Amino acid sequence: MMRWCTMCAWLVACAPQEEQPHEPQLVPWDPNDSAEVEPPEEQDWAPDGVAHSVPIYGGTLATSLEWIVMADPGNDAVWVMDPILRAHEVPQPRGSEPFRATVVDGRVVVTRRGDGRVVEIDAEAHQLRTETEVCAEPRGVAWHPELGVFYVACASGELVTLDEQLEVTDSWPLARDLRDVVVDADGTVWVSRFRSAQVLQVTPDTQEVVQRLSPDLLDRIPRAAWRMQAHPERGVLILHQGAADRVLGPELGPDGEPLVLGETYYGDPISCSPSILVTSHLSWMSADGEVRTGPHIDGLTLPVDFDVRRGGDVLLTGPHFEYDFWFERVYALQGTLGALLSTDECVVLSSMGLLRGDGLSTSVAYWGEVALVGTRSPVGVWDGSLRSGEEVVPFREARPDQEALRHFHLQTEAQISCASCHMEGQEDGHTWLFTEFGPRRTQSLGGGLLDRAPFHWDGAFPDLDGLMADVFETRMGAIRLTDEQEVQLGEWLHDLDTPEVTPQGDHDAVERGRALFGSPEVGCIDCHQGSQLTDSLLHVVVPGADPTKTPSLLGVGARNPYMHTGCAPTLMHRFTDEDCGGGDLHGTTSHLGEDELRALVSYLQSL
């Protein structure tokens, strides 16, 4: 009964609204209608039909008065829609993963996460013009009109400036995990950090950090700043998650059964329930240090993108729906800025209605009065004023491996998805408190997951099937996958990359650390061995604690805090705190001096 009540609430929210005037619908590129553009070459699929796994990144749409641009990281392409709304594909190198885009005077500038480059595309000719190698993983990009420079935020921690010709002019190390860079209405420069949802205000010229601001959540921990945009008047807005700061597990009655009907281990399916594990919020931050965080946005399980226009209209979207007949439909939520920054405990927004086009919604943008929704699987940009039943056609049909993409981002009965904690196929940097075994830090999925069985910190699951049965079905309340679907999901997960990292020490320090890591006196390599840098065995590494499985060290420099309890905020803390992996239970490191430990940390940060 509870499930059907929830469904009824969604039916009311998603009922088509009164028809509004709109621009002509977007149409796919017809190669016979544009002689100057060659049709894209066939993708070079891997032999098993599964291409490079790219999770939902969100926020790949950019608009100007004349142009609409959508980056397509899943297919390594950029789509440029011209003034009469024809869509043209500008193919990018395989594995380049184009991400954020901005349009400045007809110039389209796009970051490519996969190959570390920033590129310029001529919107008129829809051709690649310039590309510049910038950093390990460029994410956000913004233009500063007064200074005449582009800012690029890098996951590896640098904020880079480029001149009008896209030549690198300077680079400043700020902090790891940078996400978006925004120049607000006052010319102030803001940079967000993805996992922590922290926002840095920096000086435009010297890039000194003026202040560090975080969302204000009473009973939750700020996490996952999926998107940051300039406020129409001042400051910035960030769309982010909030992780429940409570013991995980349903409240049980005397008979041992959950007190709330339908409640799963990770929460219940009731709208606006306080037991929902991961919630979505919008926060506003200003240069004078003011922070205002809005309530839980009901129905937005994975808040991957938003857009706001002057007057306070807001579009929000995520790639999920719980029920089959909505599962692959394009949709977006809409509301007002006042409601999204109110003091209510929860806000329920209206839907734009269902479109006939299929797809996982990943991006939204206003283009004048038109609300645009960008999708993957299949790829398309949809006019949000169209209603169900009107014919729309995608730019490119879904790839063979995209069913796994859908399952990974599926909203389950507990109103959570795999990507809620494993954003972009990695991890949220959060330590959860479980009723059975205490604090456990979210583990990363990247870097050949299937080679790291058994799974979980206690190695309880010898294979993916056992893990899916316990977590996906029991704890998250999802419907069991077929054997074929589970195999496909496993292959997709196995192909996820680890985060790009930039060594923090000099080359000599890294090499000294490498020698220490491999030395028998220190013994790191005894457990962290092989291509995955793990023996996949259980070891006691903290005095009095239960044994835990050796984690892979691939990409370890990008995923603090450390240890299974998250007790070490930095790698250095892991070596210096005997209650958190220091001493000689976790390798023999008590005899190492400070310089040696710094060298060892530099090596670990380079992996």
Secondary structure, DSSP 8 states (H G I E B T S, - for coil): -HHHHHHHHHHHHTS-----------B---GGG-TTS---------TTS-----------EEE-SS-EEEEETTTTEEEEE-TT-BEEEEE--TT--EEEEEEETTEEEEEETTTTEEEEEETTTTEEEEEEE--SSEEEEEEETTTTEEEEEETTSEEEEE-TT--EEEEEE--SSEEEEEE-TTS-EEEEETTT--EEEE-TTT--EEEEE----SSEEEEEEEEEEE-SSSSEEEEEEEEE-SEES--B-TTSSBSSTT-BTTB-SSTT-TT-SEEEEEEEE-TTS-EEE--EEET-SS--EEEEETTTEEEEE-S--SSHHHHTB---EEEEHHHHTSSSSEEE-EE----SSB-EEEEEEEETTEEEEEEETTBEEEETT--TTS----SB---TTHHHHHHHH---TTS--HHHHSGGGS----EEEETTTEEEE-----S-GGGG-SBSTT--BSSHHHHIIIIIIIIT------HHHHHHHHHHHHT--------SS-HHHHHHHHHHHH-TTT-HHHHS-TTTT----EE--STT---EE----TTGGGS-SBSTT--BSSHHHHHH-GGGT-TTSSSS-TT--HHHHHHHHHHHHT-
